[in-house]
Amino acid sequence: MCGAASDCCPHSATTTTGRASTLSAQKTRRARRRPLARSLARSPDSEREERQGALASVDSCRGKKKCVCVCVNGEPGATLLDISVGRMFQLASLSDSAVKIAPANLGKSTLEAVTQELESLYVDKVLPECGGLVVTLYSIKSIQGGAVLAGEGCVCFDVTFDVVLFKPFIGEVLEGTLTSADASGAHVSVGFFHDVFVSPSDMQYPSEFDESEGVWVWDYDGSKMDMCINEKVRFKVKGVRFPDLPKTAEELSSLTFEAGAKTDGSFAPMLLIGNMNEDGLGLCSWWDEEGDHEDDHDHAVEE
């Protein structure tokens, strides 16, 4: 284990209680809706904003941990020196003694070349030993060495650096976008991370999948509440998994969603298991819009 989560990095995830009070007016005014067909394409600017948001959420405090070898794409890479304790986004300090700068990049400054190489090696990579996904390179602490490798022409540096990890803890409440659904469950994206799976047993009870509409429907006292595709949802982290990489195409094709399979047939090296079967969870509009409606009503009564 690389580190345990605590309360150093505040993350706003408010859960609204009182199911009956928040949904009483919903019965008469919410009709069943068809899945939306909005595109999920995201611009480079939105990617940049999400990474900046991750940086803003990182706390500077750290808890010293035992050194652990970190593997990248199955190959030995950096050594974990220490890791911050925080919520969702955590700061990990790594040391890599074999950062190679190709001859084509030797015309750049050492800092620029090393930064480029570290980003290509670690950003958007899952580090199971650290228990999370590298969101961005935070800082470079030291660059030492600079030996030329015989026969390669590369210059090798020993680098110590910090990265921001996406590492939500069990029980943390997050918001995301419902990207797809079928009879086996629902899939959610939190923007920079797309592998969140909610099984049928973790939907609001009782719920059933509507084959004709392609959506999960919560039956709240006879009122049909659709979970429409591309809408914002709120879920609680039930589990974080790092499935074993399948060795053959047959193994990959036989995987279930809870074992790392993705809707496009590829493999998810990190998987969040979500739970929506609690007050305040599920479609955000079930709770938020009704809360806003009641606030407006109370304000009108006061006037």
PAZAPA-4460 file (N, C-alpha, C; in steps of 0.05 Angstrom, whole numbers, plus 32768, in hexadecimal, padded with zeros to 4 digits):
% residues 303
    n_x    n_y    n_z   ca_x   ca_y   ca_z    c_x    c_y    c_z   seq   type   mol
   8011   7FE8   8000   8000   8000   8000   8012   8019   8000     1      M     A
   800B   802C   7FF1   801C   8044   7FEF   8014   8059   8002     2      C     A
   7FFB   8059   800B   7FF3   806F   801D   7FD5   806C   8023     3      G     A
   7FCD   8077   803A   7FB1   8076   8041   7FA5   8091   803E     4      A     A
   7F8C   8093   8038   7F7F   80AC   8033   7F76   80B8   804E     5      A     A
   7F76   80D3   8050   7F6C   80E1   8067   7F5F   80FA   805F     6      S     A
   7F5E   810F   8070   7F4F   8127   806A   7F60   813F   8063     7      D     A
   7F78   813C   8058   7F89   8153   8052   7F80   8163   803A     8      C     A
   7F75   8156   8026   7F6D   8164   800E   7F4F   8165   800D     9      C     A
   7F43   817D   8012   7F26   817E   8013   7F1A   8179   7FF8    10      P     A
   7F04   8169   7FF7   7EF6   8163   7FDE   7ED9   8166   7FE4    11      H     A
   7ECB   8178   7FD6   7EAF   817D   7FDB   7E9E   8168   7FCD    12      S     A
   7E90   8157   7FDD   7E7E   8143   7FD3   7E68   8140   7FE6    13      A     A
   7E54   8151   7FE4   7E3E   8152   7FF8   7E28   813F   7FF1    14      T     A
   7E20   8130   8005   7E0A   811D   8001   7DF0   8128   800D    15      T     A
   7DDA   8129   7FFF   7DC1   8133   8009   7DB1   811C   8014    16      T     A
   7DA6   811F   802C   7D96   810A   8039   7D79   8111   8038    17      T     A
   7D69   80FD   803F   7D4C   8100   803F   7D40   80FB   8024    18      G     A
   7D3F   80E1   801D   7D36   80DA   8002   7D19   80E3   7FFC    19      R     A
   7D08   80DF   8010   7CEC   80E5   800B   7CE7   8103   8007    20      A     A
   7CF5   8114   8018   7CF0   8131   8017   7CFA   813D   7FFD    21      S     A
   7D10   8132   7FF3   7D1C   813E   7FDB   7D0F   8135   7FC1    22      T     A
   7D00   811F   7FC2   7CF6   8114   7FAA   7CD7   8116   7FA8    23      L     A
   7CCA   8122   7FBC   7CAD   8121   7FBC   7CA0   812F   7FA4    24      S     A
   7CAC   8146   7F9C   7CA1   8155   7F85   7CAA   814A   7F6B    25      A     A
   7CBE   8137   7F6C   7CCA   812C   7F53   7CB6   811B   7F44    26      Q     A
   7CA3   810F   7F53   7C90   80FB   7F47   7C80   8108   7F31    27      K     A
   7C76   8120   7F36   7C64   812C   7F23   7C71   813B   7F0C    28      T     A
   7C8A   8143   7F10   7C95   8154   7EFB   7CAC   8148   7EEB    29      R     A
   7CB5   8130   7EF3   7CCB   8123   7EE3   7CC0   810C   7ED3    30      R     A
   7CC0   810E   7EB9   7CB7   80F8   7EA8   7CCF   80E8   7E9F    31      A     A
   7CCA   80D1   7E94   7CE0   80C1   7E8A   7CED   80CE   7E72    32      R     A
   7D08   80CF   7E73   7D17   80DC   7E5D   7D28   80C8   7E4E    33      R     A
   7D2B   80CE   7E34   7D3C   80BD   7E24   7D5A   80C4   7E28    34      R     A
   7D6C   80B1   7E23   7D88   80B7   7E25   7D90   80CE   7E13    35      P     A
   7DA1   80DF   7E1D   7DAB   80F5   7E0D   7DC0   80EB   7DFA    36      L     A
   7DC6   80FC   7DE6   7DD9   80F3   7DD1   7DEF   8108   7DCF    37      A     A
   7DF6   8115   7DE5   7E0C   8128   7DE4   7E27   811A   7DE2    38      R     A
   7E39   8128   7DD5   7E54   811C   7DD1   7E64   811F   7DEB    39      S     A
   7E75   810C   7DF1   7E86   810D   7E08   7EA2   8116   7E01    40      L     A
   7EA6   8120   7DE9   7EC1   812A   7DE1   7EC9   8141   7DF2    41      A     A
   7EE2   8142   7DFB   7EEC   8156   7E0C   7F04   8164   7DFF    42      R     A
   7F06   817E   7E02   7F1B   818E   7DF6   7F34   818D   7E06    43      S     A
   7F4B   8193   7DFA   7F64   8195   7E0A   7F62   81A9   7E21    44      P     A
   7F52   81BE   7E1E   7F4F   81D2   7E33   7F41   81C5   7E4B    45      D     A
   7F2D   81B4   7E46   7F1F   81A8   7E5D   7F32   8194   7E6B    46      S     A
   7F43   8186   7E5C   7F56   8174   7E68   7F69   8184   7E7A    47      E     A
   7F72   819B   7E70   7F85   81AC   7E7F   7F78   81B7   7E98    48      R     A
   7F5E   81BE   7E97   7F50   81C8   7EAE   7F4D   81B3   7EC3    49      E     A
   7F48   819A   7EBB   7F45   8184   7ECE   7F60   817F   7EDC    50      E     A
   7F76   8180   7ECE   7F90   817C   7EDA   7F96   8193   7EEE    51      R     A
   7F8F   81AC   7EE6   7F93   81C2   7EF8   7F82   81BF   7F12    52      Q     A
   7F6A   81B4   7F0E   7F59   81AF   7F25   7F65   819A   7F38    53      G     A
   7F73   8186   7F2C   7F80   8172   7F3C   7F97   817E   7F4C    54      A     A
   7FA6   8190   7F3F   7FBC   819D   7F4D   7FB2   81AE   7F64    55      L     A
   7F9C   81BB   7F60   7F91   81CD   7F75   7F87   81BD   7F8D    56      A     A
   7F81   81A3   7F89   7F76   8192   7F9E   7F8C   8184   7FAF    57      S     A
   7FA5   8186   7FA6   7FBA   8178   7FB3   7FC4   8187   7FCC    58      V     A
   7FC5   8179   7FE2   7FD0   8185   7FFA   7FEE   817F   7FFC    59      D     A
   7FFD   8191   8009   801A   818F   8009   8024   817C   801F    60      S     A
   8013   8173   8031   801C   8162   8047   8022   8146   803C    61      C     A
   8034   8138   804A   803C   811D   8041   803F   810B   8059    62      R     A
   803C   80F1   8054   8042   80DD   8069   8057   80CB   805E    63      G     A
   806D   80C7   806C   8084   80B7   8063   807C   809A   8060    64      K     A
   8083   808E   804A   807C   8072   8045   8094   8062   803D    65      K     A
   8091   8048   803E   80A7   8036   8036   80AB   8038   8018    66      K     A
   80C4   8036   800F   80CA   8038   7FF2   80BF   8020   7FE4    67      C     A
   80B3   8025   7FCD   80A6   8010   7FBD   80AE   8014   7FA0    68      V     A
   80B4   7FFF   7F92   80BB   8001   7F75   80A1   8004   7F65    69      C     A
   80A0   8018   7F54   8089   801E   7F44   808D   8014   7F28    70      V     A
   807A   8005   7F1D   807C   7FFB   7F02   806B   800B   7EEF    71      C     A
   8076   8011   7ED7   8067   801F   7EC3   8065   800D   7EAA    72      V     A
   804C   8006   7EA3   8047   7FF4   7E8C   8055   7FD9   7E91    73      N     A
   8056   7FD0   7EAA   8062   7FB6   7EB0   8080   7FB6   7EB3    74      G     A
   808D   7FCD   7EAF   80AA   7FCF   7EB1   80B2   7FDE   7ECA    75      E     A
   80C7   7FD6   7ED9   80D0   7FE5   7EF0   80D6   8002   7EE9    76      P     A
   80CC   8014   7EF9   80D0   8031   7EF3   80DB   803F   7F0B    77      G     A
   80CB   8052   7F16   80D4   8063   7F2C   80D1   8054   7F47    78      A     A
   80DC   8060   7F5B   80D9   8056   7F77   80C8   806A   7F86    79      T     A
   80B3   8061   7F93   80A3   8072   7FA3   80B1   807A   7FBD    80      L     A
   80B5   8094   7FC1   80C3   809E   7FD9   80AF   80A5   7FEF    81      L     A
   809B   80B4   7FE9   8086   80BA   7FFD   806D   80C3   7FEE    82      D     A
   8057   80C5   7FFD   803E   80CC   7FF1   802E   80DC   8005    83      I     A
   801F   80F0   7FFB   800E   8100   800C   7FF6   80F0   8015    84      S     A
   7FEA   80F9   802B   7FD1   80EE   8034   7FBB   8102   802E    85      V     A
   7FA7   80FB   801F   7F93   810E   8017   7F7B   8100   800B    86      G     A
   7F69   8110   7FFF   7F51   8105   7FF3   7F53   8106   7FD4    87      R     A
   7F4B   80F2   7FC7   7F49   80EF   7FAA   7F63   80F5   7F9C    88      M     A
   7F6E   810D   7F9E   7F87   8114   7F92   7F9D   8114   7FA7    89      F     A
   7FB3   8105   7FA2   7FC8   8103   7FB5   7FE3   8108   7FA7    90      Q     A
   7FF6   8111   7FB6   8011   8118   7FAB   8024   8102   7FB3    91      L     A
   8031   80F6   7F9E   8045   80E1   7FA3   8060   80EA   7F99    92      A     A
   8074   80E4   7FA9   8090   80EB   7FA1   809E   80D1   7F97    93      S     A
   80A8   80D3   7F7E   80B5   80BC   7F71   80D2   80C2   7F6A    94      L     A
   80E1   80AD   7F67   80FD   80B0   7F5E   8102   809C   7F47    95      S     A
   810C   80A6   7F31   8112   8095   7F1A   812F   809A   7F12    96      D     A
   813F   8085   7F14   815C   8087   7F0F   8163   8082   7EF2    97      S     A
   814F   807E   7EE0   8155   8078   7EC4   8143   8087   7EB2    98      A     A
   8142   80A2   7EB5   8133   80B2   7EA3   8145   80B9   7E8B    99      V     A
   813E   80AD   7E74   814F   80B0   7E5C   8145   80C6   7E4A   100      K     A
   8157   80D8   7E42   8151   80ED   7E30   815C   80E6   7E14   101      I     A
   814B   80E4   7E01   8154   80DC   7DE6   8165   80F1   7DD9   102      A     A
   8177   80EA   7DC6   8188   80FE   7DB9   8178   8114   7DAC   103      P     A
   8160   810F   7DA2   8150   8123   7D95   8148   8139   7DA8   104      A     A
   8148   8134   7DC2   813F   8148   7DD5   8156   8155   7DE5   105      N     A
   816F   814F   7DDD   8185   815A   7DEB   8189   8178   7DE6   106      L     A
   817C   8182   7DD2   817E   819F   7DCD   816D   81AF   7DE0   107      G     A
   815A   81A2   7DEE   814A   81B0   7E01   8158   81B3   7E1C   108      K     A
   814E   81C4   7E2D   815A   81C7   7E48   8155   81AC   7E57   109      S     A
   8166   81A7   7E6A   8164   818E   7E79   8148   818C   7E87   110      T     A
   813F   81A2   7E93   8125   81A1   7EA0   810E   819B   7E8D   111      L     A
   810F   81A8   7E76   80FA   81A4   7E62   80FA   8187   7E58   112      E     A
   8111   817D   7E51   8113   8162   7E47   810B   814D   7E5B   113      A     A
   8113   8151   7E74   810C   813E   7E89   80EE   813F   7E8F   114      V     A
   80E3   8157   7E8F   80C6   815A   7E94   80B6   814C   7E7E   115      T     A
   80BE   8150   7E65   80B1   8143   7E4F   80B2   8124   7E51   116      Q     A
   80C9   811A   7E59   80CC   80FD   7E5B   80BC   80F1   7E73   117      E     A
   80BC   8100   7E89   80AC   80F6   7EA0   808E   80F6   7E9A   118      L     A
   8085   810A   7E8C   8068   810B   7E85   8061   80F4   7E73   119      E     A
   8073   80EE   7E60   806C   80D8   7E4E   806D   80BD   7E5C   120      S     A
   807E   80BB   7E71   8080   80A1   7E80   806A   809D   7E94   121      L     A
   8061   80B2   7EA1   8050   80AF   7EB9   8034   80BB   7EB7   122      Y     A
   8031   80D1   7EA9   8016   80DE   7EA9   8002   80CD   7E9A   123      V     A
   7FEA   80CA   7EA6   7FD5   80B9   7E9B   7FDB   809B   7E9D   124      D     A
   7FEE   8095   7EAF   7FF5   8078   7EB3   7FEB   8070   7ECF   125      K     A
   7FE1   8058   7ED1   7FD9   804D   7EEB   7FF1   8040   7EF9   126      V     A
   7FF5   8047   7F12   800A   803C   7F22   7FFE   802C   7F39   127      L     A
   7FFA   8012   7F35   7FEC   8001   7F4A   7FFB   8002   7F65   128      P     A
   8016   8004   7F64   8025   8005   7F7D   801E   801E   7F8D   129      E     A
   8017   8033   7F80   800F   804C   7F8D   7FF1   804D   7F92   130      C     A
   7FE2   803C   7F85   7FC5   803B   7F89   7FB6   8050   7F7A   131      G     A
   7FC0   8059   7F63   7FB1   806E   7F55   7FBB   8074   7F39   132      G     A
   7FAF   8088   7F2D   7FB5   8091   7F11   7FC4   80AB   7F13   133      L     A
   7FDA   80AD   7F04   7FE9   80C6   7F03   7FDB   80DA   7EF2   134      V     A
   7FD2   80F0   7EFE   7FC3   8105   7EF0   7FD6   8119   7EE3   135      V     A
   7FEB   8121   7EF1   7FFD   8135   7EE6   8018   8134   7EF5   136      T     A
   802C   813F   7EE8   8046   8143   7EF6   8044   815C   7F06   137      L     A
   804A   815A   7F20   8047   8171   7F32   8060   8182   7F34   138      Y     A
   8077   8175   7F39   8090   8185   7F3B   80A8   8172   7F38   139      S     A
   80BE   817D   7F30   80D7   816E   7F2F   80EA   8178   7F45   140      I     A
   80F2   8166   7F57   8102   816E   7F6E   8120   8170   7F68   141      K     A
   8129   815B   7F59   8146   815B   7F54   814C   814B   7F3A   142      S     A
   8160   8154   7F2C   816A   8146   7F14   8188   8142   7F18   143      I     A
   8191   8129   7F18   81AD   8123   7F1C   81B7   8110   7F06   144      Q     A
   81D1   810F   7F04   81DD   80FD   7EF0   81E0   810B   7ED5   145      G     A
   81DA   80FD   7EC0   81DD   8107   7EA5   81F2   80F7   7E96   146      G     A
   81F3   80DC   7E9C   8206   80CB   7E8E   81FC   80C3   7E73   147      A     A
   820E   80C3   7E5F   8207   80BB   7E44   8208   809D   7E42   148      V     A
   81F3   8090   7E38   81F2   8073   7E36   8200   806B   7E1C   149      L     A
   8214   805A   7E1F   8223   8050   7E08   8212   8040   7DF5   150      A     A
   8214   8046   7DDC   8205   8037   7DC8   81E9   8042   7DC3   151      G     A
   81DF   8053   7DD5   81C4   805E   7DD2   81C3   807C   7DCC   152      E     A
   81D7   808A   7DD7   81D8   80A7   7DD3   81C5   80B6   7DE6   153      G     A
   81B6   80A7   7DF7   81A4   80B4   7E0A   81B3   80BE   7E22   154      C     A
   81A9   80D2   7E2F   81B4   80DC   7E48   81A1   80D3   7E5F   155      V     A
   81AC   80C6   7E73   819C   80BA   7E89   819F   80CB   7EA2   156      C     A
   8188   80D2   7EAD   8187   80E3   7EC6   8179   80D4   7EDC   157      F     A
   8181   80DB   7EF5   8174   80D1   7F0D   8162   80E8   7F17   158      D     A
   8148   80E4   7F16   8135   80FA   7F1B   8123   80F3   7F33   159      V     A
   811F   8106   7F44   810B   8105   7F5A   80F5   8119   7F54   160      T     A
   80DC   8110   7F55   80C6   8121   7F4C   80AC   811A   7F5B   161      F     A
   8099   812C   7F5A   807E   8128   7F66   8069   8125   7F50   162      D     A
   8056   8113   7F54   8040   8111   7F41   8026   8112   7F51   163      V     A
   8010   811B   7F44   7FF6   811B   7F50   7FE7   8102   7F48   164      V     A
   7FDE   80F3   7F5D   7FCF   80DA   7F59   7FB1   80DE   7F5D   165      L     A
   7FA2   80D2   7F4B   7F85   80CF   7F50   7F82   80B6   7F60   166      F     A
   7F7B   80B8   7F79   7F79   80A2   7F8B   7F62   80A5   7F9F   167      K     A
   7F49   80A2   7F96   7F33   80A5   7FA8   7F32   808F   7FBD   168      P     A
   7F27   8096   7FD4   7F26   8083   7FEA   7F0A   8076   7FEB   169      F     A
   7F08   805F   7FF8   7EEF   8051   7FFB   7EDB   8062   800B   170      I     A
   7EC3   8066   8000   7EAF   8076   800E   7EAE   8093   8005   171      G     A
   7EC1   809B   7FF4   7EC1   80B7   7FEA   7EAB   80BA   7FD5   172      E     A
   7E9D   80D1   7FD6   7E87   80D6   7FC4   7E92   80E8   7FAD   173      V     A
   7E8E   80DF   7F94   7E97   80ED   7F7C   7E80   80F3   7F6A   174      L     A
   7E84   8106   7F58   7E71   810B   7F43   7E7D   8106   7F27   175      E     A
   7E6D   80FB   7F15   7E77   80F6   7EFA   7E60   80F7   7EE6   176      G     A
   7E66   80ED   7ECE   7E52   80EC   7EB9   7E4C   80CF   7EB1   177      T     A
   7E33   80C9   7EB0   7E2B   80AE   7EA8   7E30   80AB   7E8A   178      L     A
   7E42   809A   7E82   7E4B   8097   7E66   7E3C   8081   7E57   179      T     A
   7E35   806C   7E65   7E27   8056   7E57   7E1A   8044   7E6C   180      S     A
   7E08   8033   7E63   7DFA   8021   7E75   7DF0   8009   7E65   181      A     A
   7DEF   7FF2   7E72   7DE3   7FDA   7E67   7DD9   7FC9   7E7E   182      D     A
   7DCF   7FB1   7E78   7DC4   7FA1   7E8D   7DD8   7F98   7EA3   183      A     A
   7DF2   7F9A   7E9C   7E06   7F92   7EB0   7E0E   7FA8   7EC3   184      S     A
   7E05   7FC1   7EBD   7E0C   7FD7   7ECF   7E0F   7FF1   7EC0   185      G     A
   7E1B   8005   7ECD   7E1F   8020   7EC2   7E3C   8028   7EC3   186      A     A
   7E44   8039   7EB0   7E60   8042   7EAE   7E60   8060   7EB1   187      H     A
   7E73   806A   7EC2   7E75   8086   7EC9   7E91   8090   7EC3   188      V     A
   7E93   80AA   7EBA   7EAC   80B7   7EB6   7EAD   80CF   7EC8   189      S     A
   7EC5   80D4   7ED4   7EC9   80EC   7EE5   7ED9   8101   7ED6   190      V     A
   7EDB   80FE   7EBC   7EE9   8112   7EAB   7F03   8107   7EA1   191      G     A
   7F17   8106   7EB3   7F31   80FC   7EAB   7F34   80DE   7EB0   192      F     A
   7F20   80D2   7EBD   7F20   80B5   7EC3   7F05   80AA   7EBC   193      F     A
   7F05   8096   7EAA   7EEC   808C   7E9E   7EE3   8070   7EA8   194      H     A
   7EF2   8064   7EBA   7EEC   8048   7EC0   7EDF   8045   7EDC   195      D     A
   7EC7   804E   7EDE   7EB7   804B   7EF6   7E9F   8039   7EEF   196      V     A
   7E9B   8024   7EFE   7E85   8011   7EF8   7E73   800F   7F10   197      F     A
   7E59   800F   7F0B   7E44   800C   7F1F   7E33   7FF4   7F18   198      V     A
   7E33   7FDF   7F28   7E25   7FC7   7F22   7E07   7FCB   7F29   199      S     A
   7DF6   7FB9   7F1F   7DD9   7FBC   7F24   7DD2   7FBB   7F42   200      P     A
   7DE1   7FAC   7F52   7DDC   7FAA   7F6E   7DE2   7FC4   7F7D   201      S     A
   7DF1   7FD6   7F70   7DF9   7FEF   7F7D   7DE9   8007   7F72   202      D     A
   7DD4   8001   7F63   7DC2   8017   7F5A   7DAE   801D   7F70   203      M     A
   7DA0   8034   7F6D   7D8B   803A   7F80   7D76   8023   7F7F   204      Q     A
   7D6D   801A   7F96   7D5B   8003   7F97   7D3E   800D   7F9A   205      Y     A
   7D2B   8002   7F8A   7D30   7FED   7F75   7D34   7FFB   7F5A   206      P     A
   7D47   7FF0   7F4A   7D4C   7FFA   7F2F   7D4C   7FE3   7F1C   207      S     A
   7D46   7FE9   7F03   7D47   7FD5   7EEE   7D50   7FE2   7ED4   208      E     A
   7D5B   7FD2   7EC2   7D65   7FDD   7EA9   7D4F   7FDC   7E94   209      F     A
   7D4A   7FF3   7E87   7D36   7FF5   7E72   7D44   7FF0   7E57   210      D     A
   7D3F   7FD8   7E4C   7D4C   7FD1   7E33   7D45   7FE3   7E1C   211      E     A
   7D2C   7FEC   7E1B   7D23   7FFD   7E04   7D2F   8018   7E05   212      S     A
   7D33   8023   7E1D   7D3E   803E   7E20   7D5D   803D   7E23   213      E     A
   7D67   8026   7E2D   7D84   8024   7E31   7D8D   8033   7E4A   214      G     A
   7D7C   8035   7E5E   7D83   8043   7E77   7D7A   8033   7E8F   215      V     A
   7D86   8038   7EA6   7D7D   802D   7EC0   7D68   803F   7ECB   216      W     A
   7D53   8033   7ED6   7D3C   8041   7EE0   7D38   803A   7EFE   217      V     A
   7D37   804F   7F0E   7D32   804B   7F2B   7D14   804F   7F30   218      W     A
   7D07   803B   7F3B   7CEB   803C   7F41   7CE7   8047   7F5E   219      D     A
   7CE3   8061   7F60   7CE0   806D   7F7A   7CC2   8070   7F80   220      Y     A
   7CB7   805E   7F90   7C9A   805E   7F97   7C88   8062   7F7F   221      D     A
   7C8F   8053   7F69   7C7E   8054   7F51   7C86   806A   7F3D   222      G     A
   7C99   807C   7F45   7CA2   8091   7F33   7CBC   8087   7F25   223      S     A
   7CBC   8087   7F0A   7CD2   807C   7EFB   7CE7   8092   7EF7   224      K     A
   7CFF   808D   7F03   7D15   80A0   7F02   7D2C   8095   7EF0   225      M     A
   7D2E   80A0   7ED8   7D42   8097   7EC5   7D5E   80A1   7ECB   226      D     A
   7D72   8090   7EC7   7D8E   8098   7EC9   7D97   809C   7EAC   227      M     A
   7D94   80B4   7EA1   7D99   80BA   7E85   7DB7   80BC   7E7F   228      C     A
   7DBF   80B2   7E68   7DDA   80B3   7E60   7DE3   80D0   7E5D   229      I     A
   7DFD   80D5   7E64   7E0A   80F0   7E62   7E01   8103   7E78   230      N     A
   7DF2   80F9   7E8B   7DEA   810B   7EA1   7DFD   8107   7EB9   231      E     A
   7DFE   811C   7ECA   7E10   811B   7EE1   7E05   8109   7EF7   232      K     A
   7E16   80F9   7F02   7E0F   80E6   7F17   7E21   80E9   7F2F   233      V     A
   7E18   80E0   7F46   7E28   80E1   7F5E   7E2A   80C4   7F69   234      R     A
   7E42   80BB   7F70   7E46   80A0   7F79   7E5A   80A0   7F90   235      F     A
   7E59   808A   7F9F   7E6C   8086   7FB5   7E80   8070   7FAD   236      K     A
   7E9A   8075   7FB2   7EAE   8061   7FAA   7EAC   8049   7FBC   237      V     A
   7EA6   8032   7FB0   7EA3   8019   7FBF   7EBC   8009   7FBE   238      K     A
   7ECB   800C   7FA9   7EE4   7FFD   7FA6   7EF6   8008   7F91   239      G     A
   7F11   8004   7F94   7F25   800C   7F80   7F34   7FF2   7F79   240      V     A
   7F34   7FEB   7F5F   7F40   7FD2   7F57   7F56   7FD7   7F42   241      R     A
   7F6A   7FC6   7F42   7F7F   7FC6   7F2E   7F80   7FA9   7F22   242      F     A
   7F6F   7FA4   7F0F   7F6D   7F88   7F04   7F88   7F7F   7EF7   243      P     A
   7F8C   7F66   7EF7   7FA3   7F5A   7EEA   7FA0   7F5D   7ECC   244      D     A
   7FB6   7F64   7EBE   7FB6   7F67   7EA1   7FB1   7F4C   7E94   245      L     A
   7F9D   7F4A   7E83   7F99   7F30   7E75   7FB0   7F2A   7E62   246      P     A
   7FB7   7F11   7E61   7FCF   7F09   7E51   7FC8   7F02   7E34   247      K     A
   7FAF   7EFC   7E2F   7FA7   7EF5   7E14   7F8D   7F03   7E0C   248      T     A
   7F87   7F03   7DF2   7F6E   7F10   7DE9   7F56   7F01   7DF4   249      A     A
   7F58   7EE7   7DF7   7F42   7ED7   7E02   7F3C   7EDF   7E1F   250      E     A
   7F51   7EE4   7E2F   7F4D   7EEC   7E4A   7F40   7F08   7E4B   251      E     A
   7F48   7F1A   7E39   7F3D   7F34   7E38   7F1F   7F33   7E31   252      L     A
   7F18   7F23   7E1D   7EFC   7F21   7E14   7EEA   7F15   7E29   253      S     A
   7EF6   7F05   7E3B   7EE5   7EF8   7E50   7EE2   7F08   7E69   254      S     A
   7EF0   7F1F   7E6B   7EEE   7F30   7E83   7ED3   7F3D   7E86   255      L     A
   7ECA   7F40   7E9F   7EB2   7F4F   7EA5   7EBA   7F6C   7EAB   256      T     A
   7EA6   7F7D   7EAC   7EAB   7F99   7EB2   7EB8   7F9C   7ECD   257      F     A
   7EB0   7F8C   7EE1   7EBB   7F8E   7EFB   7ED7   7F83   7EFD   258      E     A
   7EE0   7F75   7EE8   7EFB   7F6A   7EE8   7F0E   7F7A   7ED5   259      A     A
   7F05   7F91   7ECB   7F17   7FA2   7EBB   7F0F   7FA5   7E9E   260      G     A
   7EFA   7F99   7E95   7EF2   7F9C   7E79   7EE5   7FB8   7E75   261      A     A
   7EEA   7FC4   7E5E   7EDE   7FDE   7E57   7EC9   7FDA   7E41   262      K     A
   7EB8   7FED   7E3E   7EA2   7FEB   7E2A   7EAD   7FE9   7E0E   263      T     A
   7EC5   7FF3   7E08   7ED0   7FF2   7DED   7EE1   7FD9   7DE8   264      D     A
   7EE1   7FC7   7DFC   7EF0   7FAE   7DF9   7F0C   7FAF   7E03   265      G     A
   7F16   7FC6   7E0C   7F31   7FC8   7E16   7F32   7FC2   7E34   266      S     A
   7F49   7FC6   7E40   7F4E   7FBF   7E5C   7F52   7FD7   7E6D   267      F     A
   7F46   7FD7   7E85   7F49   7FED   7E98   7F5C   7FE5   7EAE   268      A     A
   7F74   7FF1   7EB0   7F87   7FE9   7EC4   7F80   7FF3   7EE0   269      P     A
   7F6D   8006   7EE2   7F63   8010   7EFB   7F45   8013   7EF9   270      M     A
   7F36   800A   7F0D   7F19   800A   7F0C   7F0D   8013   7F27   271      L     A
   7EFA   8025   7F25   7EEB   802D   7F3D   7ED0   801F   7F3D   272      L     A
   7EC8   8014   7F53   7EAE   8008   7F56   7E9D   801C   7F66   273      I     A
   7E87   8025   7F5A   7E76   8039   7F66   7E5D   802E   7F72   274      G     A
   7E52   803D   7F85   7E39   8036   7F92   7E26   804E   7F90   275      N     A
   7E0D   804A   7F87   7DF9   805F   7F85   7DE0   8059   7F96   276      M     A
   7DE2   8045   7FA7   7DCA   803D   7FB6   7DC9   8049   7FD1   277      N     A
   7DCA   8064   7FD2   7DC8   8073   7FEB   7DBA   808D   7FE6   278      E     A
   7DB0   809A   7FFB   7DA4   80B4   7FF8   7DB9   80C8   7FEC   279      D     A
   7DB0   80D8   7FD9   7DC1   80EC   7FCD   7DD2   80E2   7FB5   280      G     A
   7DD1   80C8   7FB0   7DE1   80BC   7F9B   7DCF   80B6   7F83   281      L     A
   7DDD   80B2   7F6C   7DCE   80AD   7F53   7DCF   80C7   7F42   282      G     A
   7DBA   80CB   7F33   7DB9   80E3   7F22   7DB8   80FC   7F34   283      L     A
   7DCB   810F   7F2F   7DCC   8127   7F40   7DB3   8137   7F3F   284      C     A
   7DA6   8138   7F27   7D8D   8148   7F24   7D76   813D   7F35   285      S     A
   7D77   8124   7F3D   7D62   811A   7F4F   7D62   8129   7F69   286      W     A
   7D79   8131   7F72   7D7C   813E   7F8C   7D81   815C   7F8A   287      W     A
   7D93   8164   7F79   7D9B   8180   7F78   7D85   8192   7F6E   288      D     A
   7D78   818B   7F58   7D63   819C   7F4D   7D4C   819F   7F60   289      E     A
   7D45   8189   7F6E   7D2F   818A   7F81   7D36   819B   7F98   290      E     A
   7D50   819A   7FA1   7D58   81AB   7FB7   7D56   81C9   7FB0   291      G     A
   7D5E   81D0   7F97   7D5C   81EB   7F8E   7D3F   81F4   7F8C   292      D     A
   7D2E   81E1   7F84   7D11   81E8   7F81   7D06   81EE   7F9D   293      H     A
   7D0D   81DE   7FB1   7D02   81E3   7FCC   7D0D   81FD   7FD8   294      E     A
   7D27   8204   7FD2   7D32   821D   7FDB   7D22   8234   7FD0   295      D     A
   7D1C   8233   7FB6   7D0D   8248   7FA9   7CF1   824B   7FB5   296      D     A
   7CE5   8234   7FBC   7CCA   8234   7FC7   7CCA   8241   7FE3   297      H     A
   7CDF   8239   7FF3   7CE1   8244   800E   7CE5   8262   800D   298      D     A
   7CF5   826B   7FFA   7CFB   8288   7FF7   7CE1   8297   7FEF   299      H     A
   7CD1   828B   7FDE   7CB8   8297   7FD6   7CA4   8299   7FED   300      A     A
   7CA4   8285   7FFF   7C92   8285   8016   7C9A   829B   8029   301      V     A
   7CB5   829E   802D   7CBF   82B3   803F   7CB7   82CF   8035   302      E     A
   7CB8   82D3   801B   7CB0   82ED   8010   7C92   82F2   8014   303      E     A
***
